[in-house]
Amino acid sequence: MDKECKCEVKLPGFRFHPTEEELLSFYLKGMVLGTKMSGDVIGFLNIYNYHPNELPQLAKTGEREWYFMVPRDRKHGGGGRPNRTTANGFWKATGSDRQIHSGSSRVIGLKKTLVFYEGRAPRGTKTNWIMNEYRLPDKPNKVEDRDIVVCKIYMKATSLKVLEQRAAMDDESPNSLSQHPKRERPSSPTLLLPNNLPELQLPIMNTTDWMHDSFCLNLSPWLDNFTPFIPLC
């Protein structure tokens, strides 16, 4: 029976981030050969019994990546394709297997990348859950007559392009603030004059009256020779 409890490794500053070579050569190979390990950080779990949202709580360790030793069930006996369906959806491979090499260029394992879809195959809704499945090449991957692989589960990071597209869609939505006219900056207050203010009345003077004004008579003598211009029309 699969052990489904979470038992985190509680070591200060501990971060479990193994390389692909370490996953294959140390952890998976050690599991297949029955080698006793000093630290039990990868639990044994049939992940296909759960939705990916539940897996982080079932892993022994991990913050953004979660690792499991997983038994692979076959659709049609021992020679059929692995059955990766769940109660909520299915894991779909994105391409062919990729070889993993050691420092000596020797092939030490194979990697398959899968994406989780909610719903029933072949249709379904694609999610951001990704799984990298690692297995040993051309060697028995069996523990107690079960085919065993090691899987890394994580969520795909949203790219900047997708974020920009979402922002553009939000701007075009009817409820977007961009659909409403922008508020104009309030103008400075205007001085309002009362409506009943009497009009300014200017004194009406004859054209030549100003020449007899006392102020004008005291001006310089050049005014004596000044002839006012009187329009003819």
C-alpha positions as CSV (number, residue, x, y, z in Angstrom):
1,M,0.0,0.0,0.0
2,D,1.4,3.4,-1.0
3,K,2.5,5.6,1.8
4,E,0.5,8.9,1.3
5,C,1.5,11.0,4.3
6,K,3.7,14.0,4.0
7,C,6.9,13.8,6.0
8,E,9.1,16.8,5.2
9,V,12.8,16.9,5.7
10,K,13.3,19.5,8.4
11,L,16.9,20.8,8.1
12,P,17.7,24.5,8.3
13,G,18.4,25.9,4.9
14,F,17.7,22.6,3.1
15,R,16.6,23.0,-0.5
16,F,16.1,19.8,-2.5
17,H,17.1,20.6,-6.1
18,P,18.8,17.6,-7.7
19,T,20.2,17.5,-11.2
20,E,18.8,15.1,-13.8
21,E,21.9,13.0,-13.4
22,E,21.5,12.8,-9.7
23,L,17.8,11.8,-10.0
24,L,18.7,8.9,-12.3
25,S,22.1,7.7,-11.1
26,F,21.5,8.1,-7.4
27,Y,17.8,8.2,-6.5
28,L,16.1,6.1,-9.1
29,K,18.9,3.6,-9.5
30,G,19.2,3.3,-5.7
31,M,15.5,2.7,-5.5
32,V,15.6,0.0,-8.1
33,L,18.7,-1.7,-6.6
34,G,17.3,-1.5,-3.1
35,T,20.2,0.7,-1.9
36,K,19.6,2.2,1.5
37,M,19.8,6.0,1.5
38,S,20.8,8.3,4.3
39,G,18.0,10.7,3.5
40,D,14.5,9.7,2.5
41,V,13.5,12.8,0.6
42,I,11.5,11.3,-2.4
43,G,8.4,9.5,-1.4
44,F,6.7,6.6,-3.1
45,L,3.3,7.5,-4.4
46,N,0.9,6.7,-7.3
47,I,0.4,10.3,-8.4
48,Y,-2.3,9.2,-10.9
49,N,-4.8,8.8,-8.0
50,Y,-4.7,12.5,-7.4
51,H,-5.2,15.9,-9.0
52,P,-1.9,17.8,-9.4
53,N,-3.2,20.4,-7.0
54,E,-3.1,17.8,-4.2
55,L,0.5,16.6,-4.9
56,P,2.4,19.4,-3.1
57,Q,0.8,18.4,0.2
58,L,1.7,14.8,-0.4
59,A,5.4,15.3,-1.2
60,K,8.1,14.8,1.5
61,T,9.8,18.0,0.5
62,G,9.7,20.8,-2.0
63,E,8.6,24.4,-2.5
64,R,8.2,24.9,-6.2
65,E,9.1,21.4,-7.4
66,W,7.9,18.1,-6.0
67,Y,9.4,14.7,-6.5
68,F,7.9,11.2,-6.4
69,M,8.8,7.6,-7.0
70,V,5.9,6.5,-9.2
71,P,4.7,3.0,-10.3
72,R,3.7,2.9,-14.0
73,D,0.5,1.0,-14.9
74,R,0.2,-0.4,-18.4
75,K,-3.0,-0.1,-20.4
76,H,-2.7,-3.6,-22.0
77,G,-0.5,-5.7,-19.8
78,G,3.3,-5.5,-19.6
79,G,3.8,-4.4,-23.2
80,G,1.2,-1.7,-23.5
81,R,1.5,2.1,-23.1
82,P,1.6,3.6,-19.6
83,N,-1.8,4.5,-18.3
84,R,-1.6,8.2,-17.1
85,T,-5.3,9.0,-16.7
86,T,-6.6,10.3,-13.4
87,A,-10.1,10.8,-11.9
88,N,-10.0,14.5,-13.0
89,G,-8.0,14.4,-16.3
90,F,-4.9,12.9,-17.9
91,W,-1.2,13.6,-18.5
92,K,-0.3,14.1,-22.1
93,A,3.2,13.8,-23.5
94,T,4.5,16.8,-25.4
95,G,7.0,14.9,-27.5
96,S,9.4,12.0,-27.8
97,D,11.8,11.0,-25.0
98,R,15.0,12.9,-24.5
99,Q,18.2,11.1,-23.6
100,I,20.0,12.2,-20.5
101,H,23.8,11.9,-20.6
102,S,26.4,11.8,-17.9
103,G,29.7,13.7,-18.0
104,S,31.2,10.9,-20.1
105,S,28.4,11.2,-22.7
106,R,27.0,7.9,-21.6
107,V,23.2,7.7,-21.7
108,I,22.1,7.2,-18.2
109,G,18.3,7.7,-18.6
110,L,15.4,9.0,-20.6
111,K,13.2,12.0,-19.9
112,K,9.6,12.5,-21.0
113,T,7.7,15.8,-20.5
114,L,4.0,15.7,-19.9
115,V,1.2,18.3,-19.4
116,F,-1.9,17.8,-17.3
117,Y,-5.3,18.2,-19.0
118,E,-8.5,18.4,-17.1
119,G,-11.4,16.4,-18.6
120,R,-11.5,13.3,-20.7
121,A,-9.1,12.3,-23.5
122,P,-8.6,13.2,-26.3
123,R,-10.3,16.4,-25.3
124,G,-9.5,18.4,-22.3
125,T,-8.5,21.8,-20.9
126,K,-4.8,22.4,-20.7
127,T,-3.4,23.4,-17.3
128,N,0.0,24.8,-16.2
129,W,0.9,21.6,-14.4
130,I,4.1,20.0,-15.9
131,M,5.6,16.6,-15.2
132,N,9.1,15.4,-16.1
133,E,9.3,11.6,-16.0
134,Y,12.7,10.0,-15.7
135,R,13.4,6.3,-16.2
136,L,16.5,4.1,-16.6
137,P,17.4,3.0,-20.2
138,D,17.5,-0.6,-21.3
139,K,17.5,-1.8,-17.7
140,P,14.8,-3.3,-15.5
141,N,13.1,-0.4,-13.6
142,K,11.2,-2.8,-11.4
143,V,10.7,-2.8,-7.6
144,E,8.6,-5.7,-6.3
145,D,7.4,-6.4,-9.9
146,R,6.4,-2.9,-10.5
147,D,7.8,-0.5,-13.1
148,I,9.2,2.5,-11.3
149,V,10.0,6.0,-12.5
150,V,10.9,9.2,-10.7
151,C,8.8,12.2,-11.5
152,K,9.2,15.9,-11.0
153,I,6.0,17.9,-10.7
154,Y,5.8,21.7,-11.0
155,M,3.8,24.5,-12.5
156,K,4.8,26.3,-15.6
157,A,5.7,29.9,-15.1
158,T,3.6,32.4,-16.9
159,S,5.6,34.1,-19.6
160,L,5.8,37.9,-20.0
161,K,4.0,37.6,-23.4
162,V,1.0,35.9,-21.8
163,L,0.9,38.5,-19.0
164,E,0.9,41.3,-21.6
165,Q,-1.9,39.6,-23.6
166,R,-4.0,39.2,-20.4
167,A,-3.5,42.9,-19.6
168,A,-4.6,43.9,-23.1
169,M,-7.7,41.7,-22.8
170,D,-8.5,43.4,-19.5
171,D,-8.2,46.8,-21.0
172,E,-10.6,45.8,-23.8
173,S,-13.2,44.4,-21.4
174,P,-16.4,46.5,-20.8
175,N,-15.7,46.9,-17.1
176,S,-12.2,48.2,-17.7
177,L,-11.5,51.7,-16.5
178,S,-10.0,52.5,-19.8
179,Q,-13.5,52.5,-21.3
180,H,-14.5,55.4,-19.2
181,P,-13.4,58.9,-20.1
182,K,-10.4,60.1,-18.2
183,R,-11.1,62.5,-15.4
184,E,-9.8,66.0,-16.3
185,R,-7.7,67.8,-13.8
186,P,-9.8,70.3,-12.0
187,S,-9.2,73.8,-13.3
188,S,-8.3,76.7,-11.0
189,P,-11.3,78.4,-9.4
190,T,-12.9,81.2,-11.5
191,L,-13.7,84.5,-9.9
192,L,-17.4,85.1,-10.3
193,L,-18.8,88.7,-10.3
194,P,-22.3,89.4,-9.1
195,N,-24.8,89.8,-11.9
196,N,-26.3,93.1,-10.6
197,L,-23.0,94.9,-10.7
198,P,-23.6,98.3,-12.5
199,E,-21.8,98.9,-15.7
200,L,-18.9,101.2,-15.6
201,Q,-19.9,104.6,-17.0
202,L,-17.3,106.8,-18.6
203,P,-17.8,110.5,-18.7
204,I,-18.7,111.9,-22.1
205,M,-16.5,114.8,-23.0
206,N,-16.5,117.1,-26.0
207,T,-13.5,116.7,-28.2
208,T,-12.2,120.1,-27.2
209,D,-13.2,120.1,-23.6
210,W,-10.1,118.4,-22.5
211,M,-8.1,121.3,-23.8
212,H,-9.6,123.6,-21.1
213,D,-8.9,121.2,-18.3
214,S,-6.7,122.8,-15.5
215,F,-4.3,119.9,-15.6
216,C,-3.8,120.2,-19.4
217,L,-3.3,124.0,-19.1
218,N,-0.4,123.4,-16.7
219,L,1.5,121.1,-19.2
220,S,4.5,122.1,-21.1
221,P,4.2,124.9,-23.7
222,W,4.3,122.5,-26.6
223,L,0.6,122.1,-26.1
224,D,0.1,125.6,-27.3
225,N,1.0,124.5,-30.8
226,F,-0.9,121.3,-30.6
227,T,-3.9,121.0,-32.9
228,P,-6.3,118.2,-32.0
229,F,-7.3,115.9,-34.8
230,I,-11.0,116.0,-35.4
231,P,-12.4,113.4,-37.7
232,L,-14.4,114.7,-40.6
233,C,-17.0,111.9,-40.6
